[in-house]
């Protein structure tokens, strides 16, 4: 009986150690992949200055456009629209 208990404890220890080793390996591999991707970005892209030229004509056109408010909107009742649609759908005799 004693030999069986030792063997089962040994197998339990080996399986727990293997599980921990696999988890560490997966985490390390994921971290390594993440770091390789972030370091592969060329430094030239990070140091190029931004072009800040604005097209002033477009900005003036935007300022000239009228902004519509809810009071500017024309609301057509749906009944009128439905009647007009049904009248126009009937053929002329």
Beta strands, then each sheet from edge to edge (+ up, - down):
end
